Amino acid sequence: MRIILTTIVFLALSFKCFAGSSSTKLSDQEWVEKAFGVEATLVFQCTLSPESFSIFKLGENEEKAAVVVRKQEYSEEIVLADWETDGSGPCRHELWSFDYKGKMTIATIGCYGEIIPPENAEGEIWFHDPEEYNRSYFCY
């Protein structure tokens, strides 16, 4: 009798975990809203393989943003970013600076001089750490 009861409890718990697993998976937006307790709005996405970055506005705050970093299809981390706007008119662009495995900045495309971004580029990512590897790449 004890073995049967143990088996029934095990199967019931297994079913609950299995059945609930798909319904408990949160979208990136839901994950950010749950983590910060405010409404989140997607404002920018950019990929530099193997990582992709989704940037969310947090409520009405335009000084901070949440960045969801994904490696392939797995959400890896949410980081808080400082949000700045630079330039004016067609040169206006957004910058989000944060620390994810070192300091980095993601920016929308603004005006360019010598280096023209590829036609399908969505933004640019600067890696600031370590200093000797400080460089930028276009993201898509």
C-alpha positions as CSV (number, residue, x, y, z in Angstrom):
1,M,0.0,0.0,0.0
2,R,2.8,2.4,0.9
3,I,4.5,1.7,-2.5
4,I,1.3,2.4,-4.4
5,L,0.7,5.7,-2.5
6,T,4.3,6.8,-3.0
7,T,4.0,6.0,-6.7
8,I,0.7,8.0,-7.0
9,V,2.2,11.0,-5.3
10,F,5.3,10.8,-7.5
11,L,3.3,10.6,-10.7
12,A,1.0,13.4,-9.6
13,L,4.0,15.7,-8.8
14,S,5.7,14.7,-12.1
15,F,2.5,15.5,-14.1
16,K,2.1,18.8,-12.3
17,C,5.7,19.8,-13.0
18,F,5.5,18.5,-16.6
19,A,2.1,20.1,-17.4
20,G,3.0,23.4,-15.7
21,S,6.4,23.7,-17.3
22,S,5.2,25.2,-20.6
23,S,2.7,27.6,-18.9
24,T,5.2,28.9,-16.4
25,K,7.8,29.9,-19.0
26,L,7.8,33.7,-19.1
27,S,8.4,35.9,-22.1
28,D,11.3,38.3,-21.9
29,Q,8.8,41.1,-21.2
30,E,7.1,39.2,-18.4
31,W,10.5,38.3,-17.0
32,V,11.5,42.0,-16.9
33,E,8.1,43.1,-15.4
34,K,8.4,40.5,-12.7
35,A,12.0,41.3,-11.9
36,F,11.5,45.1,-11.7
37,G,7.8,45.3,-10.7
38,V,6.9,47.8,-13.4
39,E,5.5,47.7,-16.9
40,A,8.1,47.0,-19.5
41,T,8.1,48.1,-23.2
42,L,10.4,46.7,-25.8
43,V,12.3,49.6,-27.4
44,F,15.2,47.9,-29.2
45,Q,16.6,44.5,-30.2
46,C,20.0,43.7,-31.6
47,T,22.0,40.5,-32.2
48,L,25.7,39.9,-32.3
49,S,25.9,36.1,-32.6
50,P,25.7,34.1,-30.4
51,E,24.1,36.7,-28.1
52,S,21.1,38.8,-28.6
53,F,20.0,41.8,-26.6
54,S,16.4,43.0,-26.0
55,I,16.1,46.4,-24.3
56,F,13.0,47.3,-22.3
57,K,11.9,50.7,-21.1
58,L,10.9,50.4,-17.4
59,G,7.6,52.2,-16.8
60,E,8.0,55.9,-17.5
61,N,11.7,55.9,-16.7
62,E,13.9,57.1,-19.5
63,E,17.2,57.1,-17.6
64,K,17.3,53.3,-16.9
65,A,16.4,50.3,-19.0
66,A,16.5,46.6,-18.6
67,V,18.6,44.5,-21.0
68,V,17.7,40.8,-21.5
69,V,20.7,39.0,-22.8
70,R,20.1,35.7,-24.6
71,K,22.5,33.1,-25.8
72,Q,20.8,31.4,-28.7
73,E,17.3,30.6,-27.4
74,Y,18.2,30.7,-23.7
75,S,17.7,33.8,-21.6
76,E,20.9,34.3,-19.7
77,E,20.6,37.4,-17.6
78,I,18.7,40.7,-17.1
79,V,21.0,43.7,-16.4
80,L,20.1,47.3,-15.6
81,A,21.4,49.9,-18.1
82,D,21.9,53.6,-18.1
83,W,19.9,55.2,-20.9
84,E,21.1,58.3,-22.7
85,T,20.0,60.1,-25.9
86,D,22.7,61.8,-28.0
87,G,22.6,64.1,-31.1
88,S,19.7,65.8,-32.7
89,G,17.6,65.5,-35.8
90,P,18.7,62.6,-38.0
91,C,21.9,62.2,-35.9
92,R,19.8,61.5,-32.8
93,H,20.6,58.0,-31.3
94,E,20.0,56.1,-28.1
95,L,22.7,54.6,-25.9
96,W,22.4,52.0,-23.2
97,S,25.5,51.3,-21.1
98,F,25.7,48.3,-18.7
99,D,27.9,45.7,-17.3
100,Y,27.6,42.2,-18.8
101,K,30.8,40.2,-18.6
102,G,32.5,43.6,-18.7
103,K,31.3,47.1,-19.5
104,M,29.6,47.6,-22.8
105,T,27.3,50.0,-24.7
106,I,24.6,49.4,-27.3
107,A,23.5,52.2,-29.5
108,T,21.0,52.8,-32.3
109,I,22.4,54.0,-35.6
110,G,22.9,57.7,-35.7
111,C,25.1,59.7,-38.1
112,Y,28.3,58.3,-39.5
113,G,31.3,59.8,-41.2
114,E,34.2,57.6,-42.3
115,I,32.6,54.2,-41.4
116,I,29.3,53.5,-43.0
117,P,27.2,50.8,-41.3
118,P,26.1,47.8,-43.3
119,E,22.6,48.3,-44.8
120,N,21.0,45.7,-42.5
121,A,22.7,46.9,-39.3
122,E,20.3,47.8,-36.4
123,G,22.9,49.2,-34.0
124,E,26.4,49.1,-32.7
125,I,27.9,47.4,-29.7
126,W,31.0,48.7,-27.9
127,F,33.0,46.5,-25.6
128,H,34.9,48.6,-23.1
129,D,36.6,45.9,-21.0
130,P,39.4,45.0,-21.0
131,E,40.7,48.3,-22.3
132,E,43.2,46.8,-24.8
133,Y,40.2,45.1,-26.6
134,N,38.0,48.2,-26.6
135,R,36.2,48.0,-30.0
136,S,32.8,48.1,-31.6
137,Y,30.8,45.8,-33.9
138,F,27.6,46.4,-35.7
139,C,24.7,44.3,-34.6
140,Y,21.7,43.1,-36.6
